[in-house]
Structure formats: structure tokens, C-alpha cells
């Protein structure tokens, strides 16, 4: 049995950005916390868990600079339609690539 971690990171972070009309969509994921982007705090434990695959589903922000090469970065162009679209992208990737389970 193989297991993949699917990290959903496609949203715009609109609650984080508040009413700032100049805010960059997805900026929350790139904010530095204790010297690392917020997204890294989700990726590192998934890698450390020793799962077979780690997948990040992005959308609103360009995450290429913070996602390690060992992690599959998927793009969800339908992210404005809701969280379920990102989950579908991640699970479709798992179905195509072979992990039996996703967390």
C-alpha cells in the first residue's frame, strides 16, 4: 500500500488579506514565520512522515519557489470555485500516479 500526502494550497487567502485591495492572492502561503514560508510548515512534516509521495495543489499564488523538487506541485485553475476542486485535483493525481491512499 502506498500513501500520498495531499496539501491543499490553492486559495487566495482572502481572510488573511482582509480588506487590502493591493494584497496579492495567495500571499498568506508565502509569509515568513520563524524564517520559513507558511507553506513550508505544512510540507516539511509531510516529507518527514516518510510517505510515498507529497503533493501540493496550488492555484492563486506561484508556489514554485517554496515547493521542493521532491514534491509534486499541481495547478488548480478552478480554485475560485472552492476547496473541493483542489481536493479533486489531488485525488485525480493520486489515481493516475498510483498511491492507494491519500491523507
DOVO-291374 format. One record per atom (N, C-alpha, C, O): z, x, y. Coordinates in steps of 0.05 Angstrom, whole numbers, padded with zeros to 5 digits, always signed. Each point is the difference from the previous one (the first is absolute). Example, Ala and Ser with C-alpha at 12.3 -4.5 7.8 and 13.67 -1.06 7.14 Angstrom:
<sites>
+00156+00264-00114 +00000-00018+00024 +00000+00018+00024 +00013+00021+00000 -00027-00028+00021 +00001+00016+00024 +00014-00015+00022 +00004+00010+00022 
</sites>
This chain:
<sites>
+00000+00017-00023 +00000-00017+00023 +00000+00018+00025 +00016+00019+00002 -00034-00025+00017 +00000+00015+00025 +00008-00019+00023 -00005-00024-00001 +00018+00036+00021 +00011-00015+00022 -00009+00012+00027 +00000+00025+00003 -00008-00042+00015 -00008+00009+00027 +00018-00013+00020 +00008-00023-00002 -00001+00039+00023 +00015-00010+00023 -00022-00009+00020 -00017+00016+00007 +00019-00040+00003 -00018-00010+00020 +00016-00005+00025 +00017-00017+00002 -00023+00033+00018 +00014-00001+00026 -00018-00015+00020 -00022+00008+00006 +00032-00031+00004 -00015-00016+00018 +00006+00009+00029 +00022-00002+00010 -00043+00012+00003 +00003+00012+00027 -00024-00008+00018 -00009+00017+00015 +00000-00041-00017 -00024-00008+00014 +00005-00015+00026 -00018-00002+00017 +00042-00008-00013 +00005-00017+00023 -00001+00014+00027 +00000+00025+00002 +00000-00041+00019 -00002+00011+00027 +00027+00008+00012 +00002+00013+00020 +00020-00022-00033 +00027+00006+00011 +00005-00015+00026 +00012+00010+00018 -00022-00034-00017 +00001-00015+00025 +00029-00005+00009 +00005+00000+00025 +00014-00004-00043 +00028-00004+00008 +00011+00026+00011 +00017-00001+00019 -00025+00023-00030 +00009+00026+00009 -00011+00006+00028 +00014+00010+00017 -00039-00017-00012 -00013+00005+00025 +00009-00019+00022 -00004+00006+00024 +00016-00028-00032 +00010-00019+00019 -00022-00011+00018 -00022-00007-00010 +00027+00005+00035 -00019-00012+00019 -00017+00021+00014 -00013-00006+00020 +00013+00031-00030 -00015+00021+00013 -00030-00003-00006 -00009+00004-00022 -00007-00012+00043 -00028-00004-00005 -00016+00026-00005 -00022-00001-00009 +00035+00024+00015 -00013+00025-00004 +00007+00013-00027 -00010+00022-00007 +00026-00035-00008 +00009+00010-00026 -00023+00003-00019 -00017-00017-00002 +00017+00039-00013 -00020+00005-00020 +00007-00015-00026 +00022+00003-00010 -00041-00019-00001 +00006-00014-00025 +00008+00020-00022 -00013+00020-00004 +00034-00027-00010 +00010+00017-00022 +00016+00024+00009 +00008+00016-00017 -00002-00014+00042 +00015+00023+00011 +00027+00004-00013 +00010+00023-00002 +00002-00044-00007 +00027+00001-00013 -00001+00020-00024 +00020+00015-00003 -00041-00015-00012 -00002+00017-00023 -00001+00030+00006 +00007+00017-00016 -00015-00011+00041 -00004+00028+00008 +00023+00010+00017 +00000+00024+00007 +00019-00041+00000 +00023+00008+00017 +00016+00021-00016 +00005-00003-00024 +00004+00024+00038 +00016+00021-00013 +00029-00009-00002 +00012-00008+00020 -00001+00010-00044 +00028-00005-00005 +00011+00024-00016 -00009+00006-00022 +00028+00008+00034 +00011+00024-00013 -00022+00019-00008 +00001+00012-00022 -00020-00008+00040 -00021+00020-00004 -00023-00008-00017 -00018+00017-00006 +00017-00042-00003 -00022-00009-00017 -00010-00028+00009 +00016-00016+00010 -00042+00011-00014 -00010-00027+00006 +00014-00020-00018 +00006+00006-00023 -00002-00030+00033 +00014-00022-00016 -00014-00003-00027 +00014-00003-00020 -00040+00003+00019 -00014-00004-00025 +00008+00021-00021 +00001-00006-00024 +00004+00030+00032 +00007+00021-00018 +00026-00006-00015 +00004+00008-00023 +00014-00023+00037 +00025-00008-00013 -00004-00019-00023 +00018-00003-00017 -00041-00010+00015 -00006-00017-00023 -00016+00016-00021 +00004-00005-00024 -00021+00023+00033 -00017+00015-00019 +00017+00020-00016 -00004+00002-00024 +00021+00013+00037 +00015+00021-00014 +00016-00010-00024 -00002+00012-00021 +00017-00034+00023 +00015-00009-00023 -00019-00009-00023 +00007+00003-00023 -00029-00015+00031 -00019-00009-00021 -00011+00024-00015 -00003-00001-00024 -00003+00022+00038 -00010+00025-00013 +00022+00012-00017 -00005+00009-00023 +00029-00008+00033 +00023+00011-00014 +00007-00015-00025 +00012+00011-00019 -00019-00037+00018 +00007-00017-00023 -00016+00008-00025 +00007-00008-00022 -00028+00024+00025 -00015+00009-00023 -00018-00021-00012 -00008+00001-00023 +00001-00021+00039 -00019-00021-00009 -00028+00012-00004 -00005+00022+00010 -00012-00035-00025 -00026+00010-00006 -00018+00001+00025 -00016+00019+00003 +00018-00038+00015 -00016-00001+00024 +00016-00010+00023 +00019-00016-00004 -00026+00025+00028 +00011-00011+00024 -00023-00008+00018 -00019+00015+00004 +00019-00040+00005 -00022-00011+00016 +00012-00011+00026 +00020-00014+00000 -00033+00020+00022 +00007-00011+00026 -00023-00018+00009 -00023+00009+00000 +00029-00034+00007 -00021-00019+00010 +00004+00000+00031 +00020-00011+00010 -00040+00022+00004 +00001+00000+00029 -00019-00021+00011 -00014-00014-00014 +00015+00012+00041 -00017-00020+00013 -00002+00004+00029 -00021+00009+00010 +00042-00015+00005 -00001+00000+00029 -00001+00029+00012 -00013+00004+00020 +00027+00014-00032 +00002+00028+00010 -00015+00019-00018 -00003-00004-00024 -00006+00026+00036 -00012+00022-00015 +00023+00017-00012 +00015+00013+00015 -00011-00014-00041 +00022+00013-00013 -00007+00026-00014 +00017+00012-00013 -00042-00004+00016 -00009+00024-00015 +00016+00025+00006 +00003+00016-00018 +00007-00013+00042 +00015+00024+00007 +00028+00001-00014 +00011+00022-00001 -00001-00044-00008 +00027+00000-00011 +00001-00006-00030 +00021+00003-00012 -00043-00011+00000 -00001-00006-00028 -00009+00025-00015 -00022+00010+00005 +00039+00001-00023 -00008+00024-00015 -00025-00004-00017 -00006-00023-00008 -00008+00044+00002 -00024-00001-00016 +00005-00011-00028 -00018-00012-00012 +00042+00015+00002 +00007-00009-00027 +00004-00030-00001 +00003-00012-00022 -00004-00001+00045 +00005-00029+00002 -00027-00014+00006 -00014+00009+00018 +00008-00030-00032 -00024-00016+00006 +00004-00016+00025 +00019-00016+00001 -00036+00019+00018 +00002-00016+00025 -00023-00020+00000 -00024+00007+00000 +00031-00033-00001 -00019-00022-00001 -00001-00013+00027 +00020-00001+00015 -00042-00011-00008 -00003-00014+00025 -00002-00030-00004 -00017-00009-00017 +00033-00006+00030 -00001-00029-00001 -00010-00010+00027 +00015-00002+00019 -00041-00005-00018 -00012-00010+00025 +00010-00028+00007 -00003-00009+00022 +00014-00005-00042 +00009-00028+00004 +00030-00001+00007 +00012-00022-00002 +00000+00044+00010 +00029+00001+00005 +00009-00022+00020 +00023-00009-00003 -00039+00001+00023 +00010-00020+00018 +00005-00027-00014 +00014-00018+00011 -00025+00014-00035 +00003-00025-00014 +00026-00002-00015 +00007-00021-00012 +00009+00043+00011 +00026-00001-00012 +00005+00020-00022 -00018+00013-00010 +00043-00011+00003 +00010+00019-00020 -00013-00003-00027 -00005+00020-00014 -00001-00044+00006 -00013-00005-00026 -00026+00015-00003 -00008+00007-00022 -00007-00004+00044 -00026+00014-00002 +00005+00029-00007 -00016+00012-00014 +00037+00000+00025 +00006+00028-00007 +00009+00003-00029 -00008+00019-00014 +00024-00038+00006 +00009+00000-00028 -00024-00002-00019 -00001+00014-00020 -00018-00031+00027 -00024-00003-00016 -00016+00026-00002 -00010+00007-00021 +00007+00007+00044 -00015+00025+00000 +00014+00020-00019 -00014+00014-00015 +00040-00012+00017 +00015+00019-00017 -00002-00007-00030 -00004+00017-00016 +00007-00043+00010 -00001-00008-00028 -00029+00002-00011 -00003+00006-00024 -00017-00012+00041 -00028+00004-00009 -00005+00029-00007 -00014+00007-00019 +00025+00011+00036 -00003+00029-00006 +00013+00007-00027 -00012+00014-00016 +00036-00025+00012 +00013+00006-00026 -00016-00011-00023 -00002+00014-00021 -00010-00037+00023 -00016-00012-00021 -00024+00018-00006 -00008+00003-00023 -00004+00008+00044 -00024+00016-00004 +00007+00029-00009 -00016+00012-00015 +00039-00001+00023 +00006+00027-00006 +00017+00003-00025 +00002+00022-00012 +00011-00043+00002 +00013+00001-00025 +00030-00001-00002 +00010-00004-00022 +00006+00006+00044 +00029-00004-00004 +00006-00028-00011 -00012-00020+00009 +00030+00020-00029 +00007-00026-00012 +00019-00016+00016 +00001-00024-00002 +00015+00038+00019 +00020-00013+00016 -00001+00010+00029 -00010+00022+00005 +00020-00038+00013 +00002+00007+00028 +00027-00007+00011 +00010-00022-00007 +00001+00039+00023 +00026-00005+00013 -00004+00004+00030 +00019-00004+00015 
</sites>
